Amino acid sequence: MTAVQANQTGLESIPALLARNASQFGDAPAYREKEFGIWQSWTWAQTLEETEALALGMLDLGLAPGDHVAIIGRNRPYLYWAMIAAEMCGAVPVPLYQDAVAEEMAYVLDHCGARFAIVGDQEQVDKVIEVQDRLPAFEQMIYLDPRGLRKYDHSKLHQYAQVQDEGRAKRSALMGELKARMDVLNYDSTCVMLYTSGTTGKPKGVVLSNRNVIETSKSSSEFDGLRQSDEILAYLPMAWVGDFIFSVGQALWSGFCTNCPESADTMHVDLREIGPTYYFAPPRVFEMQLTQVMIRMEDAGRLKQWLFKTFMEHARKVGPAILDGLPVSGMDRLKYALGELMIYGPLKNTLGFSNVRVGYTAGEAIGPEIFDFYRSLGINLKQLYGQTEATVFITAQPDGEVRSDTVGVASPGVELKIAENGEVFYRSPGVFVEYYKNPESTAGTKDAEGWVATGDAGFIEKDSGHLRIIDRAKDVGQMASGALFAPKYVENKLKFYPNILEAVVFGNGRDECTAFINIDLTAVGNWAERNNIAYASYQELAGHPDVLAAISSHVEEVNRSVAEDEMLSGCQVHRFVVLHKELDADDGELTRTRKVRRRIIEEKYADIIAALYDGSSEVSTVTEVTYEDGRKGSISATLDVRSAAVQPVAQKMAAE
């Protein structure tokens, strides 16, 4: 059954879609979860029963229409059911990032006034208990995993299964009330509230209606021909809009199966076992997977390395053309087929991508080299551009029009326009209702005609209609010479190298660009092990002379590449520092979706930035860090400040 065939009247809420699915393909798998090494499965009919039982149980606990229900934990069917059950009751689900510290959770729980929280395990229970004295509206908590919680005060603490059992026992008494609440749900009812990552301040609660979620799910499913037989792996944070639209919106609209891995540690094994047909990941995941591939190849024998290099060079030349159905000579096709047998096929199987029919990356820009690598293997990886405020989709790449330098054309139902200052604006059925309790920010982001400011700078190509994003509008600037400064462009090129985990480029208003670089501990540690290099810490490895030399060669290679782009050649990196610690969300340097918080980094590491520009050969610094248990500490380091060769073309173009 296709999404087009599923278009029926009366489907104006997520619970209505669940009821439709249970009725039309009740015996088909809806959710799977791997636990203790074994996959468990629930059909759509079973999912409806489990969700209704939880909703009835929450009614019995006093959940009222309009209440906010916090959902905290890793991807599990039970927590997806909890979001649907909350809406069944007329309440609003509010998923939170499970790895957030208690202080971050306290802000969101207090801001939305959550009365209920449904959490995964003892760790999440403890976080909520730690801050509950600051949450005047908070009343009840429901937990999934009972381990470690036997001696806790259970006056307002309830086990998930027991809440369901109470709901089942009182079904006859409560079903009428639940049905009445579901009957009043419509397109304008709130479906979910998702908090932004907060790159420049406190997170904002983005209110999305059923209209936003269902219309976006419908049009995007039809755009890519998603079908009920598709399979996805749900492993990204449940608080992120991308996971919600794929694992809830599109899954319920199209009726495909959502698979939840056992843990983050088993994700890649579980990915191979499921073999999803529809796959989504932010660039960081693709970068990490490519790093693992490169590490394995470095450990391989000479013959395997030669075969890999030879066939990958051919794949980069003809793979994307074959994928897009473009003319390719018979000899090239034959060689590619041989590569599929020997290299590409086994590699896709190792990555878990053998069955991927549609793949997407979004969240931030992906490096062109990384993007082209996956497409050269024959993986139909595409880019989309979106925001929480758009219910994800603003642009997407149609099959046959996939390019690494654009984010595609306007998604179905989306209008685009570019302001005089280059900022991208959009209008669509997916445009959010409001920022919760923040009318000023709502008015500043969405105008009276429904146009939303993205905060990104870009332009629409006249011939193709494709949108090109340059960078965040607030990050795009000018060098002192007048040359364009777009840091993300250079950062993505640097992160293509397996040795580099993160990069932050500076240079706005300055004569030259400089950079902070984080090494990838897995990749560099593997290199150190192969070369019998001992190290006691991340800091020691990051400062090793051979590591610094390798990073220097990567920076200079990127400079040669950047010099070829006439518009951005002024962004070559002149000096850099390999940082003594990883940039970390717990330290406020990254968001929970791993976006760089540039202003915080600039303030926190002002002494290192100063050394990059004053000609110093080294800099001593003390940095505050946050440990896993929330305690604060500090680490001291003396860092080398390295210079990198730049191409003369940059000097020439800057002067023109």
Residue, then its C-alpha position, 0 to 999 in steps of 0.5 A: m500500500t502506498a502513501v497515495q492510496a492511504n489518503q483518506t478523509g478523517l485522518e486528522s491526528i496521529p491517533a487516527l492514523l494508528a487506528r487506520n493502520a491497525s484496521q487496514f494492515g493490523d498483522a503487519p509489523a509496526y515496531r521491532e526492538k532488540e533486547f538481550g540480543i533478540w528482536q521482538s516485534w509488535t504488529w499494528a493491531q498490537t501497537l494500538e492495544e498497547t498504546e490505548a492501554l497506556a493512554l487509559g492508565m494515564l487517564d486513571l492517573g489524572l492526565a488532563p487535556g492540554d497537559h505536557v508529558a515529557i518523554i525521556g529515553r533512548n529509542r524504544p517502541y514504548l516511548y513512541w507509543a507514549m507520545i501517541a498515547a499522550e495525544m490520545c488523551g489530549a495532552v502534548p508530548v515533549p521529548l527531551y534529549q536523554d543525554a542532557v544533564a539534569e540542569e538542561m532538563a530542568y529548563v525544558l520541564d519547567h518551561c513547558g510545565a510538564r505534569f507527567a514524565i515517561v522515562g526509560d530507566q533509573e538514570q532518567v528517574d534520578k535526573v528528574i528527581e534531582v530537579q523536581d523541587r524546581l518544577p511546580a507543575f510536575e506530579q507523576m513519573i512513569y518508568l520503563d526499566p524497574r532495575g534499581l528502583r525497588k526502594y524508591d518512593h512510589s507514591k508518584l512513581h509508576q512502572y510503565a507495565q503497571v500503568q498499562d495493566e491499570g488501564r486495561a482493568k478500567r477500560s470499560a469505565l474509561m474508554g468513553e472518556l478516551k474516545a471523547r478526547m480522541d474525537v475532538l482531535n483535528y488538524d489544529s490540535t497540537c501533535v508534539m512540542l520539540y525544543t530547538s537545539g539552542t545554538t544562540g540561547k535558551p532552547k525554544g519550544v516549537v509547537l507543531s500541529n497535526r496539520n504540520v506533521i501529517e501534511t508534511s509526512k504525506s507529501s514527503s512520503e509521496f515525493d520518495g514513493l515510501r511504502q508500507s513494506d519499507e523498514i527504518l532504523a530509529y536510533l537518532p535522538m527522539a527529541w530531534v524533529g528528524d526522528f519524529i517525522f521519520s519514526v512517527g509521522q512518515a511511519l504512521w502515514s505510510g505504515f512501515c516498520t520502525n526498528c529500535p536498536e538494543s543500544a548505541d553500542t550495538m547500533h551498527v550490528d543492528l543496522r546490518e541485521i535490519g537492512p533498512t530500505y529507508y535510512f536517515a542520518p546527519p553528516r556526523v554519522f556518515e563521517m564516523q562510518l567512513t572513518q571506520v571504513m578507512i581504519r579497516m583499510e589501513d589494517a588490511g593487506r596490500l592486495k586489499q588496499w590496492l583493490f579498494k583504491t583501484f575500484m573506489e577511484h573507478a566508482r567515484k568516476v562513474g558510480p553516481a552517473i550509473l545511479d542516476g541512469l546517465p550514459v556510461s560506456g559498456m566497459d566502465r559498467l563492466k568494471y563497476a559490476l566487478g567492483e560491486l562484486m568485490i568491493y562495493g557490495p561487501l562494503k555496503n553489507t558491512l555498513g548495513f546499506s545493502n537494501v537502502r532504496v532512499g537515504y537522506t542526510a540533513g541537520e547540517a551541511i555534509g562535505p562533498e567528498i563524503f557525500d560523493f563517496y556514498r553515492s559512488l557505491g550506488i547508495n541513493l543518498k540525497q540531501l534535504y534542507g529543513q528545520t524544526e520550525a518547518t516540520v523538517f522539509i524545506t527542500a529535497q533532492p529528486d531522484g536524478e537531480v542529486r548534487s553535492d553542492t545544493v540541497g535540492v528543490a522546494s519540497p512539495g507544498v513549499e514556497l521559497k524566496i531569498a531576501e535582499n541580504g541573502e537570507v532564505f525564507y520559506r512558507s509551507p503547510g509544515v510551518f510551526v504554530e508558535y514558539y511556546k510562551n514566546p510571542e516575540s520570537t514567534a513574530g520575529t521568525k514568522d511574519a503575518e503571511g506565514w513566511v519563516a526566516t531560516g537564518d541561513a544565507g543562500f541563493i536559488e539557481k535560475d536554471s535548475g531551481h536548486l537551493r544552495i546554502i552558503d552558511r548560517a547567515k549570522d556566520v557568513g561574513q567578510m574577510a578584511s580584504g572583502a572576500l567572502f567568509a563562510p566557515k562551514y564550507v572549510e570545516n566540512k572539507l576538513k572533517f572529510y579526513p578520518n583523523i579530524l572529528e571536528a573543526v571550527v574556522f575563524g576569520n570574519g573581519r580578519d586578514e586571514c582564517t585560522a582554525f581549531i581542530n579536534i582529532d578523532l580519537t578512534a582513528v588516530g588511536n588506531w594509527a598510534e597502535r599500529n605504529n607502537i606509539a604509547y599515549a596516556s590521554y587524548q591530550e597527549l595524543a593530540g599533541h604528538p608531533d606526528v599527529l600535528a604533522a598529519i593534521s598540517s598536511h590535511v589542512e594544506e590539502v584543504n587549502r589547495s581545494v578551497a583555492e579552486d573556488e573563486m568565491l571562497s578562496g579567501c577562506q584558506v586556513h593560515r594557522f591552526v591549533v589541535l585542541h587538547k580536549e574534544l568539544d563537548a555538549d556537556d561543556g556547552e560547546l556543542t548542541r545536543t545535535r552536535k552543532v557548534r556553538r561558535r559564540i561560546i567557543e569564541e568566548k571560552y577559548a579567547d586566549i587560544i584565538a588570540a595566539l592564532y593571530d598574534g604570531s605565537s608559536e605556542v599557548s598555555t591555557v586552562t579549560e573548565v570541563t564537566y565530568e559525566d557525573g556533573r562535577k566541574g574540573s579543569i585541564s591545563a595544556t600548552l598547545d602548539v600553534r601551527s602554520a599551514a601553506v596557503q595558495p597564492v591564488a587566494q592573495k590574488m583574488a582577495a586583491e581583485 
